[in-house]
Amino acid sequence: MTRRLLLSYLALALLVLVGLEIPLGYFYVRGEESRFSQGVERDASMLAEVAEENIEKRNLEALPELAREYADDTGARVVVVDRDGRLLTDSAGATAIEADLSRQPDIAAALRNKATTATRKDAQGGDALAVTMPGSSGTTIRGALQVTYPMTMVTDRERRIWLALVVAGGCVLAVVALVALTLARWITRPLRTLEHATTQLADGHLDNPPDAATGPPELRRLASSFNHTATRLQHLLQAQHGFASEASHQLKTPLASLRLRLENFEPYLDPRAHTSLEETIEEVERLSRMVHGLLALARLENTATAPEPVDLDAVLADRAATWESLACEQHVTVAVTGPGAGRVWAVPGALEQIIDNLIANALRVSPPGTTITLNRAPGAELHVIDQGPGMPPADRERAFDRFWRASDSHHDGTGLGLPIVHHLVHASGGQITLSAATPSGGLDAQVRLRPAEQERRSGGATGRAAHRVGRRTSTPRSGPRTPV
């Protein structure tokens, strides 16, 4: 923004200077040319009078000296002819004496008692001003005089004039640039601090709040409003984070105690009530998992971290090996297929949790004797494919909604596993979609991530803004995570 403001000020100043200096220079140059022409005409008129007097007195020997003295003083060329147009003297010595010059237009006009002024090319190819005056007394013409003055002196003066105007304009532009730069920085400094503070606030902290005491009044009011809003937002985030941290401890203990008390009732209950007791314990367990999922989502939304390169092949092999034993107990096979995907961008711990939740969901619906396929496709794509009953298109559209469960669902899920996966995938800069594995059934969970090598070559990954995500909140990597 500073550059744009500076360029706009300079463009406006340049427009004003061009509008003023070009007409000024033009009229000044025209004035110099007019003064020069008038001066030469005045000199030529005086010389013509002197030459006419000498011709009248037959004092022709004085003409060469008159021409030579003026030529030596001014650098001009002086030519004098008699009334017949024969050359009497030439200060440059370029034409023979007694040569007939009456055919030259300027000389012919002067012999008709008519003065002329014209610009022509001299012997060196430069511009020269030629002034031709008749040497006459009244209507009696005794000769003519022509003064040819080179225009180099005038053109040099004109160049100096234009150079002075350019230098003056450059000095004005330099002053304008200095003032404009100071003004632009004064205006944009609060905006830069606001931008920096906004970036910090997006990362979950505000170490350097914008200064509300500098800059234009409008920006000072904006900075003050931003500080007030940021303070309230930080208080709300801290309160929410504190609630998530405290609730994780306060809710687990009563639920565990309730389950223990229910289990202790079993010896004292009628055998016919055991079924109801087991169902009650299962609901308590489901409530515990739901609380765990809610707290996990709260921690995800209150933590800021940036994606980093993760070896998808290593993580996939590790998680497949971890789930293999549990899958074998249900007579289900976990297979990893496809070419190596290499490193992808993901937030720390997110890739493991994504794979765990997708495998757990697939394992929950997979019949015995089937296979869960973890297929790697080109472009950093991961497909988790099961051979279960599948999911209708309408259910796939709502599968990422919190607490949503299919109407024909017979498992004890909480409806939070896929929303957590969806949040982690998007926080890593990827996408996740659900589609039918085959026309007859099965579900294909397609996770598309960003290849780390491609992003590094384009230079667009390492400097991206942080995403609001969380680290792993479940069991260690020594065993499968319990999905929610």
N, C-alpha and C positions, 0 to 999 in steps of 0.2 A: 504493500500500500504506500509506503514511503516513496518508492520509485515512481509509482503512478502519480502521486501528488506532485513530486518534483518535476516530472515530465510535463504535467499539465501547466504548472507555473511557468516553466521555461518556454513551452509552446506559446502561451499567451504573451509573455514578454517578447519572444521572437517575432510574433505577429505584429505587435505594436512597433517594435523597432523597424521591421521591414516597411510597415506603413508610413513611418516617419522619415527614415533615413534615405530610402530610395527617392522619394520626391525631393527631399532636401538636396541630395547629391546631384540629382538631375538638374534642378534649377541653378545650383551653384556652378556646375560645369557649363551650362548654357550661358550663364553670366560671365564666366571666365572667357569663353570663346567670343562673346560679344565685345567685352572690353579689349581683348587682344585685336580683334578685327578693327575696332574703332581706333585703336592706337596706331596700327599699321596704316590705316587710311589717312590719319592725321599726318603721319610722317611722310607718306607718299605725296600728299597735297602740298606740304611745305617744300619738299624736294622738287616737285614739279614746278612750283613758282620760281625757285632759284634757277633751275635748269632753263626755264622759258626766258628768264632775264638774261642769262649768259648767251643763249641762242640769239636773242634779239640784238645783243651787243656784239655778236660774232666772236665771243670769247669761248670758243669751243675747247681750248686747251684746259679750261677749268673743270670741264665736265668729268673727265676720268678721275681727277682727284676728289671731286665731290662724291662720286659713286664709291670710290675705294674707301674713303673715310667712313662713310655710313655702313658699308659692308663690313669693315673691320670692327666697328663698334657693336653692331647688332648681329652679324652673321647672316644677313640677308643678301640677296642678289639684286643689283640695280641695273636696269637697262634703260638707255635713253635713245630715242629716235627723233629724226627731224620730221617736218610736216609731210614729207613724202614717204615716210616709213623706213628710211635708210638708217642703219645702226650708227650712232655716234659714239657710244661707249657701252661696255659690258663689264661690270665689276668681276664677274667670274671668268672672263676671257674665253667663254665657250663658243662665241659666235664672232665671225670675222667682221671687222669694221666695214661700213658701207653695204653690209648685207641688207637685202630687202625683207623687212618684217611686216610689211603692210597687209599681207594676207592672213596674218594671225588674227583671230576674232577679237581678242582684247585690244590689240594695237589698233586695228581698224576702227573699233568703236571709240577709242580715245581720240583718234584723228578726226572723228565726227563730233568731237566735243562731248563725249559721254564716258563718264567714269564707270569702271566695272570692278567687281570683287568676286573672286571665284577660288574654289579649292581644287587643286590638281596634284598629280604625282610629279615629284621632282626626279632628278637623274638617278638618285639612289633608291627610288621606288617608294619613298615615304610621302606623306601628305604635306602639302605646302599651300600657303595662302598667297594668292597673286592679286595685287591691287594695281590697277592701271589708271593713271590720271592724265588728262590732257594738259599740255603746257600752252595756255592761251591767255590772251588779254581781251576780255570781252568776247567777241565772235571771231577774233583773229587767232588761228591755231598755228603755233610755231614748232610744235613737236609733242612728244608724249613720253611719259616715264612709267616704268613698271617696276614694282618692288615685289619680289618673291621671298616670302618669309617661311622658313620650315616650321611645322607645327609641333616639333618635338618638345619645345619648351612648354607649350600648352598641354600636350598630352602627358608630359611628366608631371605637371602641376595637377592635372586631373587625376592621375594615378595616386598622387600623394593625398588628394582630397578623399578619394574612395578608400584608400588605405586608412586614413585617419578616422573615417566613419566606421570602417570595419573594426578597427581597434577600439574605438569608443563603444561600439555595439557589443564587442566581446567583453569589455570591462563591465558594461551594464549587465550583460547576461551572467557574468561571474558573481556580481553583487546580488543579482536576483537569485541565482542558484544557492548562494550562501544563506540568504534570508529564507528562501523557500525550503532548503534542507533543514534549517533550524525550526521553521514553522511546522514542516511535515513531521519531524521527529517529535516535536511537542504534541502534535495531534495523535501520532501513531504509537507513542510510547505507552500510554494507558491501554491501547488496544492490544499491544504485544503482551503486556502483563496480564490482561484479561484472558488472552489466548493460552498463555502458559498456565494460569490458574485453572482454566477450564480443563486443560489436559490433566493437570494434577488431580482435579476433582473427579474426572472420569476414571482415573487410576485408583480412586478410593481414599485419597488423602489430599490435603491442601496445606502445604508447608509455607508457601509464599503467597498470601492473599494480595490482590491488586491494591495499589495505593490510590485511595479516594481523594487525595489532596492535591494532585497534579493533573495537568491537562485541561482541556476545555470544560466548561461547566456541565455540558450534557454527558461527557464521558465520566466526570467525577460522580454525577448522580448514578450513572450506570454501574460504576465500580462499587459504589455504596450499596446499591440494590443487590448486586451480585454477592458481595460479602455477607449481607444479611441472609440471602437465600442459601448460600453455601453453608453458613453456620447452622441454620435450621436443618438443612439436609444432612449435615454431618451428625448432628444430634439424633436425628431420626435413624440414620444408618447405625450409629453406635448403639442406640436403644434396641434396634432389631437384631443386631449382631449379639448384643448381650442377652437378649431373650433366647436366641437360638442356642447360645452356649449354656445358659443356665437351665433351659428347658430340657436339653439333652441329658442332664444329670438328674433333674428333679422328676422327670416323667419315667425314666427307666426303672428307678427303684420301686415306686408304687406298683407298676405293672408286673415286675418280677415278684414282688411280695404277694400280689393278688393271685398270680398263677400258682405260687407255692401253697397258698392257703387253700385254693381250690383243689390242688392235688392231695392235700392233707385230709380233705373231706371224704375221699374215696372209701376208706375202710368203714366209715360210719354211715354211709348212704345205702339205701336199698339197691340191690343189683339192677332193678329196673330203672334207676336214676343215673346209672353210670353213663348211658349214652348221652343224656343231656349234659352231664358233667364234662364229657370229652368235647362235646360241641362248644361248651362255654370256654374251655381251655383253648380250643382252636381260635375262637373269636378274640380271646385275650392276646394270643400269639399274633393274630392278624393285626390287632390294634397296635401292638408293639412294633411290628414291621412298618405300619403306616406312619407312626410317630417318627420312626427312624428315617423313613423316606422324606417326610416333611422337613425334618431338621437338616437332612442332607441337601435338599433344595435350598433351604434358607442359607446354609453355609456357602453353597455354590453362588448364589446371587449376591452375597455380601463380601466376596473375595475377588480381588482383581489380579490377574496374572497374564502374561503374554505367551502366545504359542512358541514352541521351540522344536527343533528337529528331533524326531523319534524314529527309531528303527522299527517299522511296522512288521517286518518278517520275524525279528527276534521276539517282539511282544506277542505276536500271533502264535508262534511256536510254544512260548512259555504258557500262555493261557490255555491252549489246546491240551498240552501235557497235564496241566493242573486239573482240567475238567474231565480228563479221560477216565479216571477211576470212578467218579460219580456217574458218568455216562454208562460205564460197563455194568454197574449195578442195575441200571434200567434196560440193559441189553441194547444200548444205542452206541453207534460208532461216531467219533468226531474225526473228520478228515480235512486236511489242509491241502488245497490244490492251487494251481495257477503259478505263473512265473513270479519271481521275487519282485516286490514293490519298492524296496529300498526305504529311504527315510522320507517321512511326511511331517507336516507341521501339525502339532497338537499341544494342548496345554498339558502341563505336567500331571501325570496320573490319569488323564482323561481316557487315553486309548485303552488301557487295561479295563477301566470300568465300563466303557462302551462294549467291548468284546464280552466281558462277563455277563452283562445284562442281556445281550442278544443271545448268547449261548444258553443262559438260564431260561429265557422265554422259549427258545426253540426246544430245549430239553423237556420243558413242562408239557408240551403238546406232541412230542414225537412218540409214535407207537414203538413197541419193542421190535427189534430187528431192522430198524431204519438207520439212516445216516444223517448227521448234521454236517453240511459241507461249508467250510470256510474257504471261499474261492477268491483269489487275488486276480483282478483284471487290470489291464493297462490303464494308466492315468490315475494311479493311486486309489483304485476302487476296491472295496471289500464287500463281498456278498456272503451273508450268513443265511444259508438255505436249509430249511427243514422239510420233512415229508409228512407234516401233520395235516390237520383238516383244512388249513388255510384260513383266509379271512375275506369276507365280502368287501367289494369296493367301498361301500358306505362306511363300514367299520374301519377300513384302512385310513380313511380321511380323518377320523376322530381318534385314531390310536394314540396320538401324541398329546391329547388333552388330559389334564390332570384328573385323576380319580375316575376316568371313564373306563368302563369295562363292558365288553360285549354282552348282549342280552342272553346269549347261549353259553356264556363262559361257566365252566364247572371247576376252575382252579381257584386257589385262594390268594390270587394276586391283589395288590392294593391300587393298581392303576397309576403308579408313580415311576415304574421302571423305564418305560419308553419316554415319558417326558424328561427324565434325567438324561437319558441317552441323547435325545433331541437337543437339549440345552448344551451338553458337552460337545456335540458335533458342531453346532453352530458357533460356539465359543472358539473352536479350533479353526474356524474359517471354512468348514465343509458343509455338506448337505447329506440328509438321510431321507430315503423314500422307501415305502413298502409296496411290493407288487407280488402278484401270484407267481409261484415258482413254476408250476405246470398248470395246464388247463384243468386237470383233475384234482388239484389241491396243492398244499404246501405254501410256504411264505418265503419270499426273498427280501431280506432287509439289505438295501444297497447303501453303503456308506462311502461317500466321495470326499476325499481329503485333498489337500494341496501338496504336490510333490515338493520336497525341500530343495532339491537341486534346481528345479525349474524356477522356483521363487527366488533363489539366491542369484541366479543369472539375470533375472529381470530386475533385481534390486528392490522388489516390492514387499518382501516378507519381514525382514528384520526390523524395519522401522515402522511397522503398523501399530495402530493404537491397541492398547491392552483390551482384552475381552473380560467380561465379568464372569468368572468361573471359579470353581473350587478344586482343591486337591482331593485325593482319595479319602473317603470317609468310612471305608468298610474294613474288612479283615485283612491281615497281611497276605502277601503273595504266596505264602506257603500252602494256601488252600483256596477253593472257590469262594467268591463273595456271595453273600445272600442277597439276591435281587429284591427290589421292592416294586 
